[in-house]
Amino acid sequence: MNNITSLCVSLATLLVWPVAAEEGQPGKATFSADQVVEKSHQAFYAAGADMKADVTMELITGDGKQRTRGLTMLRLNTSGGAAQKYFLYFKEPSDVRRMTFLVWKYPEKEDDRWIYIPAVDLVRRVAASDRRSSFVGSDFTYEDISGRDISADTHKFLREEKLGSNDCYVMESTPKETLDYVRRIAWIDTTTYLPLKEEYYDLRNELARVFTADTIENASSGAGRGEIPTVMKRTMRNVKSGHRTEVTFKSVSFNVGLTDDIFTERYLRQAPSKWVP
């Protein structure tokens, strides 16, 4: 092999396998950029076969005014984990009580989303074009709640660095279509693969939103199955307006035995009492 060919092979290897293996260091292995993002998505959005959690959402303005929303979240992995279903039921305050959000996620295909608005007794489909809209007035979008299809972006490894005391892979994800942002930079823990921080840059390539994983704890994954590192508190902050949304997960349980029939339009108007008391 001549020098030029050898150099080309080396460069190609770096592009395809950007995360270098380091022998003897747990959590560090050789993965492609897509694989790192895939593992992060699995850790953050798809741990366990299913999940149930009580959630508090705090909407906080730049001058400190606060609104609180309480909800129950149910999530089921289907088709061997290749697809997912989400059911979110709002309990408080009174103006959103009984509002329900349902998502059917598919690999490499537009998701189906429905929202039930009890004030007008209306079930409405959430259009694909609305997936980047604010989720019930928060700084999270509809897509942020259930996750973005990995194949919709081009992923690139930037570097490894510490974020606080955590070793992180720093990844850049660029949407393949025109959205409200041009790139996302993520700091992914090299051991848990949870995203510890994400920065979203708008169409002017200016920092627009910042996500942080504020508290991580181990949650039970069922009898004899060990524990799962889980982001119990997370924040999305709008850099320009100063508005932020703090989301706290409580009573998180994995592998609780959710069934497919829960995630249907039937339960949008009347939540399943076994899982949403």
C-alpha positions as CSV (number, residue, x, y, z in Angstrom):
1,M,0.0,0.0,0.0
2,N,1.5,3.3,-1.0
3,N,1.6,6.4,1.3
4,I,-1.3,8.2,-0.4
5,T,-3.6,5.1,-0.2
6,S,-2.6,4.5,3.4
7,L,-3.5,8.2,4.2
8,C,-6.9,7.9,2.6
9,V,-7.7,4.7,4.5
10,S,-6.7,6.3,7.7
11,L,-8.8,9.4,7.1
12,A,-11.8,7.2,6.2
13,T,-11.4,5.2,9.4
14,L,-11.4,8.4,11.4
15,L,-14.6,9.6,9.8
16,V,-16.4,6.3,10.2
17,W,-15.1,5.4,13.7
18,P,-14.5,8.7,15.4
19,V,-14.7,7.4,19.0
20,A,-11.3,5.8,19.9
21,A,-11.1,2.7,22.0
22,E,-9.1,3.0,25.2
23,E,-8.2,-0.3,26.7
24,G,-9.0,-0.8,30.3
25,Q,-11.3,2.2,30.6
26,P,-14.9,1.1,31.3
27,G,-17.5,2.8,29.1
28,K,-15.1,3.7,26.3
29,A,-15.4,1.6,23.2
30,T,-15.2,2.0,19.5
31,F,-18.5,3.1,18.0
32,S,-19.5,5.2,15.0
33,A,-21.1,8.5,15.5
34,D,-24.5,7.1,14.6
35,Q,-24.0,4.3,17.1
36,V,-23.1,6.7,19.9
37,V,-26.3,8.7,19.3
38,E,-28.3,5.4,19.0
39,K,-27.0,4.3,22.4
40,S,-27.8,7.6,23.9
41,H,-31.3,7.6,22.5
42,Q,-31.8,4.1,23.9
43,A,-30.6,5.1,27.4
44,F,-32.7,8.3,27.5
45,Y,-35.9,7.4,25.7
46,A,-36.1,3.6,25.6
47,A,-34.7,2.0,28.7
48,G,-36.5,-1.1,29.8
49,A,-39.5,-2.7,28.1
50,D,-41.8,0.0,29.4
51,M,-41.9,2.8,32.0
52,K,-44.3,4.6,34.2
53,A,-43.6,7.9,36.0
54,D,-45.3,10.8,37.7
55,V,-44.0,14.1,36.3
56,T,-44.0,17.7,37.4
57,M,-43.5,20.4,34.8
58,E,-42.5,23.9,36.0
59,L,-42.8,26.7,33.4
60,I,-40.8,29.7,34.6
61,T,-40.6,33.1,33.0
62,G,-37.4,35.2,32.9
63,D,-38.7,37.3,35.8
64,G,-39.5,34.2,38.0
65,K,-43.2,33.8,37.5
66,Q,-44.1,30.2,37.6
67,R,-46.8,27.8,36.4
68,T,-46.9,24.1,37.5
69,R,-48.3,21.1,35.6
70,G,-48.6,17.6,36.9
71,L,-49.0,14.5,34.7
72,T,-48.5,10.8,34.4
73,M,-46.3,9.4,31.6
74,L,-46.6,5.8,30.3
75,R,-44.2,4.5,27.6
76,L,-44.1,1.1,25.9
77,N,-41.4,-0.3,23.6
78,T,-42.9,-2.3,20.8
79,S,-41.7,-4.4,17.8
80,G,-38.6,-5.5,19.8
81,G,-37.8,-1.9,20.8
82,A,-37.8,-0.6,17.2
83,A,-41.0,1.4,17.8
84,Q,-42.6,3.0,20.9
85,K,-45.8,4.3,22.2
86,Y,-46.3,7.2,24.7
87,F,-49.3,8.1,26.8
88,L,-49.3,11.4,28.8
89,Y,-52.2,12.3,31.1
90,F,-52.4,15.8,32.7
91,K,-53.7,15.9,36.2
92,E,-53.2,19.6,37.1
93,P,-53.9,22.5,37.0
94,S,-57.7,22.6,36.3
95,D,-57.3,24.2,32.9
96,V,-55.4,21.2,31.5
97,R,-56.8,18.4,33.7
98,R,-57.7,15.3,31.7
99,M,-55.8,16.6,28.6
100,T,-54.1,13.6,27.1
101,F,-51.2,13.2,24.6
102,L,-50.7,10.0,22.6
103,V,-47.7,9.1,20.4
104,W,-47.0,6.1,18.1
105,K,-43.3,6.3,17.1
106,Y,-42.0,4.4,14.1
107,P,-38.4,3.9,12.9
108,E,-37.6,6.0,9.9
109,K,-41.2,7.1,9.4
110,E,-43.3,10.1,10.6
111,D,-44.8,9.5,14.0
112,D,-48.5,9.6,14.7
113,R,-49.5,12.0,17.5
114,W,-52.9,12.8,19.0
115,I,-54.0,15.3,21.7
116,Y,-57.3,15.2,23.5
117,I,-58.6,18.6,24.6
118,P,-61.3,18.1,27.3
119,A,-62.5,21.7,27.3
120,V,-64.0,21.1,23.9
121,D,-64.1,17.3,24.0
122,L,-61.9,17.1,20.9
123,V,-59.3,14.6,19.8
124,R,-57.0,16.3,17.4
125,R,-54.2,14.8,15.3
126,V,-50.9,16.7,15.7
127,A,-49.6,17.3,12.2
128,A,-46.0,16.3,11.4
129,S,-45.3,20.0,10.7
130,D,-46.2,20.8,14.3
131,R,-43.7,18.4,15.9
132,R,-41.3,21.3,16.5
133,S,-44.0,23.4,18.1
134,S,-44.1,24.1,21.9
135,F,-45.5,21.2,23.9
136,V,-48.4,22.7,26.0
137,G,-46.6,26.0,26.4
138,S,-43.3,24.6,27.6
139,D,-39.8,25.1,26.2
140,F,-39.8,21.5,25.0
141,T,-41.3,20.6,21.6
142,Y,-43.6,17.7,20.9
143,E,-40.6,16.0,19.4
144,D,-38.4,16.6,22.4
145,I,-40.9,14.7,24.6
146,S,-40.7,11.4,22.7
147,G,-37.5,11.8,20.8
148,R,-36.3,12.5,17.3
149,D,-35.7,9.8,14.7
150,I,-31.9,9.2,14.6
151,S,-31.9,8.7,10.8
152,A,-33.4,12.3,10.4
153,D,-30.0,13.8,11.2
154,T,-26.4,13.5,10.2
155,H,-24.3,12.8,13.2
156,K,-20.6,13.7,13.7
157,F,-18.2,13.1,16.6
158,L,-16.5,16.4,17.6
159,R,-14.3,15.5,20.6
160,E,-14.1,14.0,24.1
161,E,-14.1,16.3,27.1
162,K,-15.2,16.5,30.7
163,L,-18.5,18.1,31.7
164,G,-18.1,18.6,35.4
165,S,-16.8,15.3,36.6
166,N,-18.2,13.3,33.7
167,D,-16.3,12.1,30.7
168,C,-18.4,12.9,27.6
169,Y,-18.5,12.3,23.9
170,V,-19.4,15.6,22.2
171,M,-21.6,15.0,19.2
172,E,-23.0,17.3,16.5
173,S,-26.3,16.4,14.9
174,T,-27.4,18.3,11.8
175,P,-31.0,17.9,10.5
176,K,-31.4,16.6,7.0
177,E,-34.4,18.9,6.5
178,T,-35.0,22.6,7.3
179,L,-36.2,23.0,10.9
180,D,-36.2,25.7,13.5
181,Y,-32.5,24.9,14.3
182,V,-29.5,24.1,12.1
183,R,-27.5,21.9,14.6
184,R,-27.6,20.3,18.0
185,I,-24.4,19.8,20.1
186,A,-24.8,17.0,22.7
187,W,-22.6,16.0,25.6
188,I,-23.1,12.3,26.1
189,D,-21.8,10.5,29.2
190,T,-19.3,7.8,28.1
191,T,-20.5,5.4,30.7
192,T,-24.3,5.7,30.9
193,Y,-24.8,7.3,27.4
194,L,-27.3,9.7,28.9
195,P,-27.3,13.2,27.4
196,L,-26.0,15.6,30.0
197,K,-26.3,18.7,28.0
198,E,-27.6,19.8,24.6
199,E,-27.3,23.1,22.7
200,Y,-29.7,24.0,19.9
201,Y,-28.5,26.6,17.3
202,D,-31.2,28.5,15.4
203,L,-31.2,29.4,11.7
204,R,-28.8,32.2,12.3
205,N,-26.5,29.7,14.0
206,E,-27.0,31.4,17.3
207,L,-27.5,29.5,20.5
208,A,-31.3,29.3,21.1
209,R,-32.1,26.6,23.6
210,V,-30.1,24.6,26.1
211,F,-31.1,21.3,27.7
212,T,-29.4,20.0,30.9
213,A,-29.8,16.8,32.8
214,D,-29.8,18.2,36.4
215,T,-30.3,15.1,38.5
216,I,-29.5,11.5,37.6
217,E,-30.5,8.6,39.9
218,N,-30.8,4.8,39.6
219,A,-34.4,3.6,39.2
220,S,-35.6,0.1,39.7
221,S,-36.0,-2.0,36.5
222,G,-38.1,-4.8,38.1
223,A,-37.4,-7.7,40.4
224,G,-33.9,-9.1,39.9
225,R,-33.2,-6.8,36.9
226,G,-31.0,-4.3,38.6
227,E,-31.2,-0.5,38.3
228,I,-31.3,1.9,35.4
229,P,-29.6,5.3,35.4
230,T,-32.4,7.8,34.8
231,V,-32.5,11.6,34.4
232,M,-34.9,12.5,37.2
233,K,-34.7,16.3,36.7
234,R,-34.2,18.0,33.3
235,T,-34.4,21.6,32.2
236,M,-34.9,23.2,28.8
237,R,-34.0,26.9,28.7
238,N,-34.8,29.5,26.0
239,V,-31.6,31.5,25.9
240,K,-33.1,34.6,24.2
241,S,-36.3,34.9,26.2
242,G,-34.9,33.6,29.5
243,H,-38.0,31.3,29.9
244,R,-37.2,27.8,31.1
245,T,-39.1,24.6,31.8
246,E,-38.0,22.3,34.6
247,V,-39.3,18.7,34.5
248,T,-39.0,16.4,37.5
249,F,-39.7,12.7,37.3
250,K,-41.0,10.9,40.5
251,S,-42.0,7.3,41.2
252,V,-40.2,6.1,38.1
253,S,-40.7,2.4,37.4
254,F,-39.5,0.2,34.5
255,N,-40.9,-3.1,33.2
256,V,-44.2,-2.7,35.0
257,G,-46.3,-4.7,32.5
258,L,-47.9,-2.1,30.3
259,T,-50.0,-3.5,27.4
260,D,-50.5,-2.3,23.9
261,D,-54.2,-1.7,24.2
262,I,-53.6,1.2,26.7
263,F,-52.1,3.3,23.9
264,T,-55.2,3.7,21.8
265,E,-57.7,6.5,21.0
266,R,-60.2,4.7,23.3
267,Y,-58.2,5.9,26.4
268,L,-57.6,9.4,25.2
269,R,-61.0,10.5,26.6
270,Q,-61.0,8.1,29.6
271,A,-57.5,7.3,31.0
272,P,-56.9,3.7,32.1
273,S,-57.6,3.8,35.9
274,K,-55.1,1.0,36.6
275,W,-52.2,3.1,35.5
276,V,-53.5,6.6,35.9
277,P,-55.3,6.8,39.3
